[in-house]
Amino acid sequence: MVHFPENTVKKVQEIMARYPEGKQKSAVLPVLHLAQEEFGWLSVEAMDYVASLLKLEPIEVYEVATFYSMYNLDPVGKFVFEVCQTGPCMLRGSDDIISYIGQKLGIKPGETTPDGMFTLKTVECLGACGYAPLLQLGKHYREHLTREKVDALIDECRKSSGSLN
Amino acid sequence: MSRKLLLEKAHVEGIRNYDVYRREGGYSSVEKALKSMAPDQITDEVKKSGLRGRGGAGFPTGLKWSFLAKPAGVPRYLICNADESEPGTFKDRYLMEYIPHLLIEGLIVSSYALGSNRTYIYIRGEYAWIVGILEQAIAEAKANGWLGQNILGTGFNCEIYVHPGAGAYICGEETALIESLEGKRGNPRIKPPFPAVKGLWDCPTVVNNVETLAAVVPIINLGAEEYLKIGIGKSTGTKLISACGNINKPGVYEIEMNISVEEFVYSDEYCGGIAGGKKLKACIPGGSSVPILPANLLLKTAKGETRYMNYESLSDGGFATGSMMGSGGFIILDEDQCVVRHTYTLAHFYRHESCGQCSPCREGTGWMERILKNIEYGKGKMSDIDLLWDVQRKIEGNTICPLGDAAAWPVAAAIRHFRDEFEWHVLNPEECLKRNYGLAHYADPRTPAVA
Protein backbone atom coordinates (compact mmCIF):
# COMPACT_ATOMS: atom_id res chain seq x y z
CA MET A 1 0.00 0.00 0.00
CA VAL A 2 1.45 3.37 -1.05
CA HIS A 3 1.20 6.34 1.29
CA PHE A 4 2.46 9.91 1.67
CA PRO A 5 5.08 10.87 4.26
CA GLU A 6 3.75 12.91 7.17
CA ASN A 7 4.60 16.35 5.77
CA THR A 8 2.81 15.56 2.50
CA VAL A 9 -0.28 14.44 4.43
CA LYS A 10 -0.16 17.81 6.16
CA LYS A 11 0.08 19.52 2.77
CA VAL A 12 -3.02 17.56 1.65
CA GLN A 13 -4.93 18.88 4.65
CA GLU A 14 -3.82 22.44 3.85
CA ILE A 15 -5.05 22.02 0.28
CA MET A 16 -8.41 20.62 1.42
CA ALA A 17 -8.89 23.66 3.68
CA ARG A 18 -8.87 25.96 0.64
CA TYR A 19 -12.35 24.81 -0.32
CA PRO A 20 -15.61 25.24 1.60
CA GLU A 21 -16.91 22.48 3.84
CA GLY A 22 -18.10 19.53 1.77
CA LYS A 23 -16.30 20.62 -1.41
CA GLN A 24 -13.11 18.65 -0.86
CA LYS A 25 -13.45 16.96 -4.24
CA SER A 26 -11.89 20.17 -5.57
CA ALA A 27 -8.60 19.10 -4.04
CA VAL A 28 -8.26 16.18 -6.46
CA LEU A 29 -6.13 17.94 -9.10
CA PRO A 30 -3.58 19.44 -6.68
CA VAL A 31 -3.41 16.20 -4.65
CA LEU A 32 -2.83 14.14 -7.80
CA HIS A 33 0.09 16.48 -8.54
CA LEU A 34 1.49 15.69 -5.07
CA ALA A 35 1.00 11.97 -5.69
CA GLN A 36 2.85 12.18 -8.99
CA GLU A 37 5.71 14.09 -7.35
CA GLU A 38 5.89 11.48 -4.60
CA PHE A 39 5.50 8.28 -6.63
CA GLY A 40 6.73 9.40 -10.07
CA TRP A 41 3.54 8.29 -11.84
CA LEU A 42 -0.08 7.52 -11.02
CA SER A 43 -0.61 3.79 -10.56
CA VAL A 44 -4.10 2.52 -9.77
CA GLU A 45 -2.85 2.01 -6.24
CA ALA A 46 -1.75 5.67 -6.03
CA MET A 47 -5.09 6.88 -7.40
CA ASP A 48 -6.99 4.68 -4.93
CA TYR A 49 -4.91 6.16 -2.13
CA VAL A 50 -5.80 9.71 -3.27
CA ALA A 51 -9.47 8.67 -3.38
CA SER A 52 -9.26 7.41 0.21
CA LEU A 53 -7.61 10.64 1.41
CA LEU A 54 -10.31 12.81 -0.19
CA LYS A 55 -13.14 10.40 0.63
CA LEU A 56 -14.04 9.98 -3.04
CA GLU A 57 -14.99 6.92 -5.06
CA PRO A 58 -11.93 5.64 -6.98
CA ILE A 59 -13.73 6.24 -10.30
CA GLU A 60 -13.96 9.97 -9.49
CA VAL A 61 -10.18 10.06 -9.33
CA TYR A 62 -9.61 7.84 -12.39
CA GLU A 63 -11.85 9.94 -14.62
CA VAL A 64 -9.92 13.06 -13.68
CA ALA A 65 -6.47 11.47 -13.94
CA THR A 66 -7.22 10.19 -17.44
CA PHE A 67 -8.52 13.55 -18.69
CA TYR A 68 -5.55 15.81 -17.95
CA SER A 69 -2.36 15.44 -19.95
CA MET A 70 0.11 16.20 -17.14
CA TYR A 71 -0.65 13.01 -15.25
CA ASN A 72 1.51 10.03 -16.14
CA LEU A 73 -0.53 6.85 -16.10
CA ASP A 74 2.54 4.75 -16.90
CA PRO A 75 6.01 4.78 -15.36
CA VAL A 76 8.36 7.42 -16.77
CA GLY A 77 12.09 8.03 -16.63
CA LYS A 78 13.81 10.00 -13.91
CA PHE A 79 14.01 12.99 -16.26
CA VAL A 80 11.03 13.70 -18.49
CA PHE A 81 11.67 16.02 -21.45
CA GLU A 82 8.34 17.43 -22.56
CA VAL A 83 9.03 19.28 -25.77
CA CYS A 84 6.44 21.70 -27.13
CA GLN A 85 5.57 21.05 -30.79
CA THR A 86 2.66 23.44 -31.45
CA GLY A 87 2.70 26.06 -34.27
CA PRO A 88 4.80 28.87 -32.80
CA CYS A 89 7.44 26.38 -31.54
CA MET A 90 7.40 24.58 -34.90
CA LEU A 91 8.16 27.92 -36.61
CA ARG A 92 11.24 28.21 -34.40
CA GLY A 93 12.60 24.73 -35.01
CA SER A 94 10.99 22.39 -32.47
CA ASP A 95 10.88 19.57 -35.05
CA ASP A 96 14.67 19.59 -35.17
CA ILE A 97 14.99 19.69 -31.37
CA ILE A 98 12.61 16.74 -30.97
CA SER A 99 14.45 14.62 -33.51
CA TYR A 100 17.85 15.62 -32.10
CA ILE A 101 16.88 14.60 -28.54
CA GLY A 102 15.43 11.36 -29.88
CA GLN A 103 18.58 10.63 -31.85
CA LYS A 104 20.85 11.47 -28.95
CA LEU A 105 18.94 9.30 -26.46
CA GLY A 106 18.06 6.58 -28.97
CA ILE A 107 14.32 6.83 -28.30
CA LYS A 108 11.18 8.08 -30.02
CA PRO A 109 8.63 10.45 -28.49
CA GLY A 110 6.66 8.53 -25.88
CA GLU A 111 9.57 6.20 -25.04
CA THR A 112 11.93 5.87 -22.09
CA THR A 113 15.62 4.96 -22.27
CA PRO A 114 16.36 1.37 -21.15
CA ASP A 115 18.30 2.65 -18.13
CA GLY A 116 15.17 4.47 -16.94
CA MET A 117 16.90 7.86 -16.99
CA PHE A 118 15.07 9.75 -19.73
CA THR A 119 11.58 9.94 -21.19
CA LEU A 120 10.91 12.00 -24.31
CA LYS A 121 7.41 13.37 -24.78
CA THR A 122 5.93 15.86 -27.19
CA VAL A 123 3.40 18.22 -25.65
CA GLU A 124 1.00 20.90 -26.82
CA CYS A 125 1.52 24.64 -26.34
CA LEU A 126 3.31 25.39 -23.07
CA GLY A 127 2.51 29.11 -23.20
CA ALA A 128 6.05 30.31 -23.76
CA CYS A 129 5.99 30.83 -27.54
CA GLY A 130 8.33 33.83 -27.42
CA TYR A 131 11.06 31.67 -25.89
CA ALA A 132 10.76 28.83 -28.41
CA PRO A 133 11.84 26.16 -28.90
CA LEU A 134 11.47 24.89 -25.37
CA LEU A 135 10.80 21.94 -23.13
CA GLN A 136 9.47 21.37 -19.66
CA LEU A 137 11.62 19.46 -17.19
CA GLY A 138 10.01 18.99 -13.81
CA LYS A 139 8.62 22.31 -12.61
CA HIS A 140 10.66 24.47 -14.96
CA TYR A 141 11.00 25.38 -18.61
CA ARG A 142 14.25 25.20 -20.58
CA GLU A 143 13.90 27.84 -23.27
CA HIS A 144 15.55 29.03 -26.48
CA LEU A 145 16.82 25.49 -27.08
CA THR A 146 19.63 24.72 -29.49
CA ARG A 147 21.41 21.43 -30.12
CA GLU A 148 24.25 22.66 -27.88
CA LYS A 149 21.83 23.45 -25.06
CA VAL A 150 20.28 20.01 -25.40
CA ASP A 151 23.74 18.44 -25.10
CA ALA A 152 24.46 20.48 -21.97
CA LEU A 153 21.07 19.65 -20.46
CA ILE A 154 21.52 15.92 -20.95
CA ASP A 155 24.97 16.15 -19.32
CA GLU A 156 23.48 18.13 -16.45
CA CYS A 157 20.86 15.42 -15.89
CA ARG A 158 23.40 12.61 -16.03
CA LYS A 159 25.60 14.35 -13.42
CA SER A 160 22.70 15.26 -11.14
CA SER A 161 21.85 13.11 -8.15
CA GLY A 162 18.40 14.65 -7.61
CA SER A 163 15.50 15.23 -9.98
CA LEU A 164 16.51 18.79 -11.08
CA ASN A 165 13.21 20.15 -9.85
CA MET B 1 6.52 55.13 -26.77
CA SER B 2 3.32 53.61 -25.45
CA ARG B 3 2.20 54.53 -21.99
CA LYS B 4 2.48 51.58 -19.63
CA LEU B 5 -0.14 50.91 -17.00
CA LEU B 6 0.60 47.27 -16.14
CA LEU B 7 4.25 46.63 -16.85
CA GLU B 8 5.64 50.08 -16.02
CA LYS B 9 7.17 48.80 -12.79
CA ALA B 10 7.68 45.19 -13.87
CA HIS B 11 11.44 45.60 -14.10
CA VAL B 12 12.09 47.59 -10.94
CA GLU B 13 14.62 45.53 -9.01
CA GLY B 14 12.96 43.34 -6.41
CA ILE B 15 9.39 44.29 -7.49
CA ARG B 16 8.29 40.70 -6.79
CA ASN B 17 8.75 41.48 -3.10
CA TYR B 18 6.04 43.23 -1.17
CA ASP B 19 8.23 45.98 0.31
CA VAL B 20 9.49 47.15 -3.06
CA TYR B 21 6.04 46.89 -4.66
CA ARG B 22 4.49 48.91 -1.83
CA ARG B 23 7.27 51.52 -1.96
CA GLU B 24 6.50 51.95 -5.66
CA GLY B 25 2.91 52.83 -4.85
CA GLY B 26 1.45 49.31 -4.80
CA TYR B 27 -1.86 48.55 -3.08
CA SER B 28 -2.97 52.20 -3.32
CA SER B 29 -6.00 51.09 -5.36
CA VAL B 30 -7.08 48.80 -2.51
CA GLU B 31 -6.86 51.72 -0.08
CA LYS B 32 -8.82 53.97 -2.41
CA ALA B 33 -11.47 51.38 -3.26
CA LEU B 34 -12.10 49.92 0.17
CA LYS B 35 -11.97 53.22 2.06
CA SER B 36 -13.81 55.54 -0.29
CA MET B 37 -15.91 53.49 -2.73
CA ALA B 38 -18.94 51.25 -2.42
CA PRO B 39 -18.70 47.90 -4.27
CA ASP B 40 -21.22 48.97 -6.92
CA GLN B 41 -19.29 52.18 -7.52
CA ILE B 42 -16.27 50.09 -8.48
CA THR B 43 -18.36 48.06 -10.93
CA ASP B 44 -19.65 51.33 -12.40
CA GLU B 45 -16.12 52.65 -12.72
CA VAL B 46 -15.00 49.50 -14.52
CA LYS B 47 -18.06 49.77 -16.78
CA LYS B 48 -17.26 53.39 -17.58
CA SER B 49 -13.61 52.58 -18.29
CA GLY B 50 -14.62 50.50 -21.31
CA LEU B 51 -12.33 47.65 -20.17
CA ARG B 52 -12.88 44.55 -22.30
CA GLY B 53 -11.95 41.02 -21.31
CA ARG B 54 -8.31 40.41 -22.18
CA GLY B 55 -8.56 36.63 -22.44
CA GLY B 56 -9.77 36.60 -26.03
CA ALA B 57 -13.50 37.25 -26.27
CA GLY B 58 -13.25 40.99 -25.54
CA PHE B 59 -16.54 41.12 -23.62
CA PRO B 60 -17.02 44.33 -21.57
CA THR B 61 -15.83 43.51 -18.04
CA GLY B 62 -18.05 45.94 -16.13
CA LEU B 63 -21.10 44.57 -17.91
CA LYS B 64 -20.09 41.01 -17.02
CA TRP B 65 -19.73 42.06 -13.39
CA SER B 66 -23.15 43.73 -13.40
CA PHE B 67 -24.77 40.40 -14.39
CA LEU B 68 -23.61 38.78 -11.14
CA ALA B 69 -26.64 37.56 -9.19
CA LYS B 70 -26.64 38.55 -5.53
CA PRO B 71 -29.17 36.40 -3.68
CA ALA B 72 -28.97 36.87 0.09
CA GLY B 73 -27.02 34.29 2.04
CA VAL B 74 -25.40 32.69 -1.02
CA PRO B 75 -21.63 33.04 -1.42
CA ARG B 76 -20.30 34.64 -4.60
CA TYR B 77 -16.99 33.76 -6.19
CA LEU B 78 -14.40 35.49 -8.30
CA ILE B 79 -12.09 33.24 -10.27
CA CYS B 80 -9.00 34.50 -12.02
CA ASN B 81 -8.44 32.61 -15.26
CA ALA B 82 -4.69 32.01 -15.46
CA ASP B 83 -5.05 28.93 -17.64
CA GLU B 84 -3.22 30.68 -20.46
CA SER B 85 -3.04 27.99 -23.16
CA GLU B 86 -3.92 29.63 -26.46
CA PRO B 87 -0.96 29.01 -28.78
CA GLY B 88 0.92 32.27 -29.27
CA THR B 89 -0.15 33.66 -25.91
CA PHE B 90 2.24 34.07 -22.98
CA LYS B 91 1.41 37.50 -21.59
CA ASP B 92 -0.27 36.42 -18.34
CA ARG B 93 2.71 34.30 -17.44
CA TYR B 94 4.91 37.37 -17.87
CA LEU B 95 2.72 39.53 -15.67
CA MET B 96 2.44 36.91 -12.93
CA GLU B 97 6.12 36.08 -13.02
CA TYR B 98 7.48 39.62 -12.98
CA ILE B 99 4.90 41.62 -11.06
CA PRO B 100 2.70 39.17 -9.13
CA HIS B 101 1.50 41.74 -6.59
CA LEU B 102 -0.27 43.68 -9.36
CA LEU B 103 -2.54 40.70 -9.95
CA ILE B 104 -3.12 40.19 -6.21
CA GLU B 105 -3.94 43.90 -5.86
CA GLY B 106 -6.42 43.74 -8.75
CA LEU B 107 -7.96 40.60 -7.26
CA ILE B 108 -8.55 42.23 -3.87
CA VAL B 109 -10.29 45.27 -5.39
CA SER B 110 -12.34 43.07 -7.73
CA SER B 111 -13.26 40.64 -4.93
CA TYR B 112 -14.48 43.59 -2.86
CA ALA B 113 -16.54 44.90 -5.79
CA LEU B 114 -18.15 41.51 -6.39
CA GLY B 115 -18.40 40.40 -2.77
CA SER B 116 -16.17 37.36 -3.14
CA ASN B 117 -14.71 36.20 0.16
CA ARG B 118 -12.92 33.26 -1.41
CA THR B 119 -11.19 34.00 -4.66
CA TYR B 120 -9.34 31.43 -6.72
CA ILE B 121 -6.55 31.77 -9.24
CA TYR B 122 -6.91 28.82 -11.63
CA ILE B 123 -3.45 28.53 -13.18
CA ARG B 124 -2.38 26.04 -15.83
CA GLY B 125 -0.47 23.19 -14.20
CA GLU B 126 2.59 23.64 -16.42
CA TYR B 127 3.24 27.08 -14.86
CA ALA B 128 4.33 25.16 -11.74
CA TRP B 129 7.02 27.62 -10.68
CA ILE B 130 4.61 30.55 -10.85
CA VAL B 131 2.37 28.90 -8.25
CA GLY B 132 5.15 29.49 -5.70
CA ILE B 133 5.60 33.11 -6.82
CA LEU B 134 1.87 33.82 -6.43
CA GLU B 135 1.60 32.02 -3.08
CA GLN B 136 4.51 34.07 -1.78
CA ALA B 137 2.82 37.30 -2.92
CA ILE B 138 -0.47 36.24 -1.31
CA ALA B 139 1.27 35.42 1.98
CA GLU B 140 3.01 38.82 1.96
CA ALA B 141 -0.24 40.65 1.18
CA LYS B 142 -1.94 38.81 4.02
CA ALA B 143 0.89 39.51 6.48
CA ASN B 144 0.47 43.21 5.68
CA GLY B 145 -3.26 43.29 6.23
CA TRP B 146 -4.49 43.38 2.60
CA LEU B 147 -6.08 39.94 2.88
CA GLY B 148 -7.73 38.00 5.69
CA GLN B 149 -10.39 39.19 8.11
CA ASN B 150 -11.76 42.74 8.32
CA ILE B 151 -9.43 44.21 5.70
CA LEU B 152 -8.52 47.86 6.49
CA GLY B 153 -11.22 47.84 9.17
CA THR B 154 -13.98 47.71 6.55
CA GLY B 155 -15.46 44.39 7.67
CA PHE B 156 -14.58 42.86 4.28
CA ASN B 157 -12.99 39.41 4.48
CA CYS B 158 -11.10 37.84 1.63
CA GLU B 159 -8.75 34.93 1.00
CA ILE B 160 -7.06 34.12 -2.31
CA TYR B 161 -6.04 30.58 -3.21
CA VAL B 162 -4.01 29.28 -6.13
CA HIS B 163 -5.45 26.20 -7.83
CA PRO B 164 -3.32 24.42 -10.45
CA GLY B 165 -4.83 22.73 -13.49
CA ALA B 166 -3.15 19.71 -15.03
CA GLY B 167 -2.81 20.22 -18.76
CA ALA B 168 -6.04 20.91 -20.65
CA TYR B 169 -6.54 23.85 -23.03
CA ILE B 170 -10.30 23.49 -22.64
CA CYS B 171 -10.09 24.65 -19.02
CA GLY B 172 -9.52 28.18 -20.28
CA GLU B 173 -13.22 28.12 -21.23
CA GLU B 174 -14.95 29.48 -18.15
CA THR B 175 -17.47 26.72 -17.51
CA ALA B 176 -14.86 23.99 -18.13
CA LEU B 177 -12.62 25.85 -15.72
CA ILE B 178 -15.37 25.80 -13.09
CA GLU B 179 -15.89 22.06 -13.61
CA SER B 180 -12.16 21.53 -13.23
CA LEU B 181 -12.02 23.65 -10.08
CA GLU B 182 -14.78 21.45 -8.71
CA GLY B 183 -12.45 18.48 -9.19
CA LYS B 184 -13.97 17.10 -12.38
CA ARG B 185 -13.05 16.61 -16.03
CA GLY B 186 -12.98 19.90 -17.91
CA ASN B 187 -16.19 19.46 -19.87
CA PRO B 188 -17.84 22.80 -20.67
CA ARG B 189 -21.37 23.33 -19.40
CA ILE B 190 -24.38 24.19 -21.48
CA LYS B 191 -25.29 27.87 -21.07
CA PRO B 192 -27.63 29.17 -19.76
CA PRO B 193 -27.44 29.18 -16.82
CA PHE B 194 -24.42 31.44 -17.04
CA PRO B 195 -21.79 31.39 -14.30
CA ALA B 196 -23.01 34.82 -13.13
CA VAL B 197 -26.12 33.00 -11.88
CA LYS B 198 -24.93 29.44 -11.39
CA GLY B 199 -21.18 28.97 -11.42
CA LEU B 200 -18.73 27.48 -8.95
CA TRP B 201 -20.58 25.02 -6.67
CA ASP B 202 -23.78 26.41 -8.21
CA CYS B 203 -23.10 29.86 -6.74
CA PRO B 204 -22.94 33.15 -8.68
CA THR B 205 -19.44 33.43 -10.15
CA VAL B 206 -17.35 35.79 -12.25
CA VAL B 207 -14.40 34.43 -14.22
CA ASN B 208 -11.92 36.99 -15.58
CA ASN B 209 -8.52 36.78 -17.24
CA VAL B 210 -5.30 37.74 -15.39
CA GLU B 211 -4.65 40.84 -17.48
CA THR B 212 -8.27 42.00 -17.11
CA LEU B 213 -8.10 41.82 -13.32
CA ALA B 214 -4.69 43.52 -13.22
CA ALA B 215 -6.15 46.37 -15.34
CA VAL B 216 -8.63 47.12 -12.55
CA VAL B 217 -5.69 48.60 -10.58
CA PRO B 218 -4.93 51.49 -12.99
CA ILE B 219 -8.66 52.02 -13.58
CA ILE B 220 -9.20 52.65 -9.87
CA ASN B 221 -5.98 54.63 -9.47
CA LEU B 222 -6.49 56.89 -12.49
CA GLY B 223 -10.28 56.86 -12.57
CA ALA B 224 -12.32 55.67 -15.53
CA GLU B 225 -12.22 59.10 -17.19
CA GLU B 226 -8.44 59.09 -17.47
CA TYR B 227 -8.27 55.38 -18.44
CA LEU B 228 -10.73 55.99 -21.27
CA LYS B 229 -8.44 58.57 -22.81
CA ILE B 230 -5.78 55.94 -23.42
CA GLY B 231 -6.37 53.88 -26.53
CA ILE B 232 -9.00 54.57 -29.14
CA GLY B 233 -12.75 54.07 -29.62
CA LYS B 234 -13.97 50.91 -27.94
CA SER B 235 -10.39 49.76 -27.39
CA THR B 236 -9.58 51.58 -24.18
CA GLY B 237 -6.52 51.32 -21.99
CA THR B 238 -3.45 49.29 -22.83
CA LYS B 239 -3.12 45.73 -24.08
CA LEU B 240 -0.42 43.16 -23.54
CA ILE B 241 0.69 41.58 -26.78
CA SER B 242 2.86 38.48 -26.80
CA ALA B 243 4.80 38.43 -30.04
CA CYS B 244 6.39 35.25 -31.37
CA GLY B 245 7.33 33.39 -34.51
CA ASN B 246 10.15 34.53 -36.75
CA ILE B 247 10.75 38.08 -35.55
CA ASN B 248 13.84 39.78 -34.20
CA LYS B 249 12.44 40.55 -30.77
CA PRO B 250 9.91 38.00 -29.53
CA GLY B 251 8.45 39.00 -26.18
CA VAL B 252 5.62 40.67 -24.29
CA TYR B 253 4.81 44.28 -25.12
CA GLU B 254 2.33 46.61 -23.50
CA ILE B 255 0.84 48.83 -26.17
CA GLU B 256 -1.60 51.65 -26.44
CA MET B 257 -4.13 50.44 -28.95
CA ASN B 258 -3.61 53.30 -31.37
CA ILE B 259 -0.36 52.09 -32.94
CA SER B 260 -0.38 50.59 -36.41
CA VAL B 261 0.31 46.92 -37.06
CA GLU B 262 3.18 48.01 -39.30
CA GLU B 263 4.78 49.94 -36.46
CA PHE B 264 4.30 46.97 -34.12
CA VAL B 265 5.94 44.53 -36.53
CA TYR B 266 8.81 46.67 -37.78
CA SER B 267 9.64 49.16 -35.03
CA ASP B 268 12.63 48.36 -32.82
CA GLU B 269 10.51 49.24 -29.84
CA TYR B 270 8.40 46.12 -30.50
CA CYS B 271 9.01 43.11 -32.78
CA GLY B 272 11.99 44.70 -34.51
CA GLY B 273 11.12 43.32 -37.95
CA ILE B 274 11.37 39.85 -39.43
CA ALA B 275 14.37 37.79 -38.33
CA GLY B 276 17.18 36.99 -40.73
CA GLY B 277 16.28 39.92 -42.99
CA LYS B 278 13.39 37.91 -44.41
CA LYS B 279 10.04 39.10 -45.65
CA LEU B 280 6.77 38.95 -43.78
CA LYS B 281 4.43 36.31 -45.17
CA ALA B 282 1.53 35.97 -42.76
CA CYS B 283 0.40 36.58 -39.22
CA ILE B 284 -2.09 35.24 -36.73
CA PRO B 285 -2.67 38.41 -34.71
CA GLY B 286 -4.72 37.20 -31.72
CA GLY B 287 -3.79 33.67 -30.70
CA SER B 288 -4.01 30.51 -32.81
CA SER B 289 -7.82 30.46 -32.96
CA VAL B 290 -8.22 33.69 -34.90
CA PRO B 291 -7.95 33.86 -38.70
CA ILE B 292 -4.48 34.04 -40.24
CA LEU B 293 -3.90 37.04 -42.50
CA PRO B 294 -1.49 37.35 -45.41
CA ALA B 295 0.98 40.23 -45.10
CA ASN B 296 -0.93 42.58 -47.40
CA LEU B 297 -4.16 42.25 -45.41
CA LEU B 298 -2.33 42.40 -42.10
CA LEU B 299 -0.77 45.80 -42.66
CA LYS B 300 -3.67 47.33 -44.59
CA THR B 301 -7.38 46.61 -44.59
CA ALA B 302 -9.14 45.51 -47.78
CA LYS B 303 -10.07 49.16 -48.29
CA GLY B 304 -6.38 50.04 -48.28
CA GLU B 305 -6.48 51.78 -44.91
CA THR B 306 -3.80 51.38 -42.28
CA ARG B 307 -4.60 48.57 -39.87
CA TYR B 308 -4.15 49.29 -36.18
CA MET B 309 -3.51 47.10 -33.15
CA ASN B 310 -6.98 47.28 -31.64
CA TYR B 311 -10.23 45.33 -31.46
CA GLU B 312 -12.06 47.23 -34.23
CA SER B 313 -9.26 47.60 -36.74
CA LEU B 314 -8.00 44.00 -36.51
CA SER B 315 -11.51 42.73 -37.17
CA ASP B 316 -12.18 45.22 -39.98
CA GLY B 317 -13.47 43.29 -42.98
CA GLY B 318 -14.90 40.46 -40.90
CA PHE B 319 -13.47 37.03 -41.48
CA ALA B 320 -13.35 37.62 -45.24
CA THR B 321 -10.44 40.06 -45.05
CA GLY B 322 -9.90 40.68 -41.33
CA SER B 323 -9.12 38.80 -38.16
CA MET B 324 -9.43 39.45 -34.41
CA MET B 325 -7.55 40.96 -31.48
CA GLY B 326 -8.25 37.77 -29.51
CA SER B 327 -5.85 37.12 -26.67
CA GLY B 328 -3.05 39.25 -28.13
CA GLY B 329 -0.98 36.23 -29.17
CA PHE B 330 0.78 37.60 -32.24
CA ILE B 331 2.35 34.85 -34.40
CA ILE B 332 4.50 35.82 -37.39
CA LEU B 333 5.37 33.58 -40.33
CA ASP B 334 8.22 34.59 -42.63
CA GLU B 335 8.54 34.02 -46.37
CA ASP B 336 10.05 30.55 -45.95
CA GLN B 337 7.49 29.19 -43.55
CA CYS B 338 4.76 26.82 -44.58
CA VAL B 339 1.15 27.75 -43.94
CA VAL B 340 0.01 24.15 -44.51
CA ARG B 341 2.42 22.75 -41.94
CA HIS B 342 1.60 25.46 -39.43
CA THR B 343 -2.13 24.85 -39.86
CA TYR B 344 -1.51 21.11 -39.46
CA THR B 345 0.21 21.62 -36.09
CA LEU B 346 -2.73 23.73 -34.97
CA ALA B 347 -5.23 21.11 -36.15
CA HIS B 348 -3.25 18.52 -34.19
CA PHE B 349 -3.44 20.81 -31.16
CA TYR B 350 -7.23 21.20 -31.33
CA ARG B 351 -7.76 17.47 -31.89
CA HIS B 352 -5.62 16.79 -28.81
CA GLU B 353 -7.44 19.41 -26.72
CA SER B 354 -11.05 18.69 -27.72
CA CYS B 355 -12.80 17.46 -24.58
CA GLY B 356 -14.79 14.97 -26.67
CA GLN B 357 -18.21 16.03 -25.46
CA CYS B 358 -19.68 17.22 -28.78
CA SER B 359 -19.32 14.98 -31.82
CA PRO B 360 -18.76 17.75 -34.42
CA CYS B 361 -15.65 18.84 -32.51
CA ARG B 362 -14.47 15.41 -31.31
CA GLU B 363 -14.73 13.83 -34.77
CA GLY B 364 -14.21 16.95 -36.88
CA THR B 365 -10.91 17.96 -35.31
CA GLY B 366 -9.59 14.44 -36.04
CA TRP B 367 -10.74 14.65 -39.65
CA MET B 368 -9.08 18.04 -40.11
CA GLU B 369 -5.82 16.81 -38.64
CA ARG B 370 -5.73 13.70 -40.85
CA ILE B 371 -6.56 15.58 -44.06
CA LEU B 372 -3.99 18.27 -43.32
CA LYS B 373 -1.37 15.65 -42.52
CA ASN B 374 -1.98 14.01 -45.89
CA ILE B 375 -1.67 17.30 -47.77
CA GLU B 376 1.43 18.34 -45.81
CA TYR B 377 3.14 15.01 -46.48
CA GLY B 378 2.42 14.99 -50.20
CA LYS B 379 -0.44 12.49 -50.08
CA GLY B 380 -3.29 14.93 -50.60
CA LYS B 381 -5.85 15.12 -53.38
CA MET B 382 -7.40 18.30 -54.79
CA SER B 383 -10.76 17.23 -53.39
CA ASP B 384 -9.22 17.12 -49.90
CA ILE B 385 -9.09 20.91 -49.84
CA ASP B 386 -12.85 21.11 -50.36
CA LEU B 387 -13.39 18.30 -47.89
CA LEU B 388 -11.37 20.23 -45.31
CA TRP B 389 -13.48 23.31 -45.95
CA ASP B 390 -16.62 21.23 -45.57
CA VAL B 391 -15.50 19.66 -42.28
CA GLN B 392 -14.57 22.96 -40.66
CA ARG B 393 -17.95 24.44 -41.65
CA LYS B 394 -19.73 21.55 -39.97
CA ILE B 395 -17.89 22.14 -36.68
CA GLU B 396 -18.37 25.89 -36.47
CA GLY B 397 -21.42 26.88 -34.44
CA ASN B 398 -22.40 23.29 -33.67
CA THR B 399 -20.70 22.76 -30.32
CA ILE B 400 -21.43 23.59 -26.68
CA CYS B 401 -18.33 25.74 -26.26
CA PRO B 402 -16.20 27.90 -28.56
CA LEU B 403 -13.41 25.30 -28.93
CA GLY B 404 -15.17 24.03 -32.04
CA ASP B 405 -15.12 27.50 -33.59
CA ALA B 406 -11.55 28.00 -32.44
CA ALA B 407 -10.53 24.82 -34.25
CA ALA B 408 -12.47 25.64 -37.41
CA TRP B 409 -11.45 29.28 -37.92
CA PRO B 410 -7.69 28.81 -38.44
CA VAL B 411 -8.33 26.08 -41.01
CA ALA B 412 -10.95 28.15 -42.83
CA ALA B 413 -8.72 31.22 -42.96
CA ALA B 414 -5.72 29.24 -44.17
CA ILE B 415 -7.74 27.90 -47.10
CA ARG B 416 -9.40 31.27 -47.73
CA HIS B 417 -6.14 33.16 -48.07
CA PHE B 418 -3.62 30.48 -49.03
CA ARG B 419 -5.56 28.08 -51.23
CA ASP B 420 -2.82 28.21 -53.86
CA GLU B 421 -0.34 26.93 -51.29
CA PHE B 422 -2.57 23.95 -50.50
CA GLU B 423 -2.97 23.28 -54.24
CA TRP B 424 0.78 23.49 -54.73
CA HIS B 425 1.23 20.80 -52.07
CA VAL B 426 -1.20 18.54 -53.90
CA LEU B 427 0.35 19.18 -57.33
CA ASN B 428 3.93 18.87 -56.12
CA PRO B 429 3.88 15.94 -53.69
CA GLU B 430 7.63 15.40 -53.82
CA GLU B 431 8.77 18.97 -53.89
CA CYS B 432 6.52 19.97 -51.00
CA LEU B 433 8.50 17.65 -48.73
CA LYS B 434 11.75 19.35 -49.66
CA ARG B 435 10.98 23.04 -49.77
CA ASN B 436 8.37 25.60 -48.82
CA TYR B 437 6.08 27.40 -51.15
CA GLY B 438 7.45 30.89 -50.66
CA LEU B 439 5.61 34.17 -50.76
CA ALA B 440 3.45 34.14 -53.91
CA HIS B 441 0.95 36.94 -54.34
CA TYR B 442 0.26 37.70 -50.68
CA ALA B 443 3.64 39.34 -50.41
CA ASP B 444 4.74 41.85 -47.86
CA PRO B 445 3.63 45.10 -49.48
CA ARG B 446 6.74 46.83 -48.13
CA THR B 447 8.95 44.86 -50.49
CA PRO B 448 8.65 43.73 -54.11
CA ALA B 449 6.68 40.50 -54.38
CA VAL B 450 8.62 37.30 -55.03
CA ALA B 451 6.97 34.20 -56.39
Interface residues (C-beta under 8 A of the other chain):
Chain A: R18 P20 K23 K25 S26 A27 V28 L29 P30 L32 H33 E60 E63 V64 F67 Y68 S69 M70 Y71 Q85 T86 G87 P88 M90 L91 R92 V123 E124 C125 L126 G127 A128 C129 G130 Y131 A132 Q136 G138 K139 H140
Chain B: P75 E84 S85 E86 P87 G88 T89 F90 R93 R118 R124 G125 E126 Y127 A128 W129 Y161 H163 P164 G165 A166 G167 A168 Y169 S180 L181 E182 G183 K184 R185 G186 W201 S242 A243 C244 G245 N246 P250 G251 V252 I284 S288 G329 I331 L333 Q337 R341 H342 T345 L346 H348 F349 H352 E353 C355
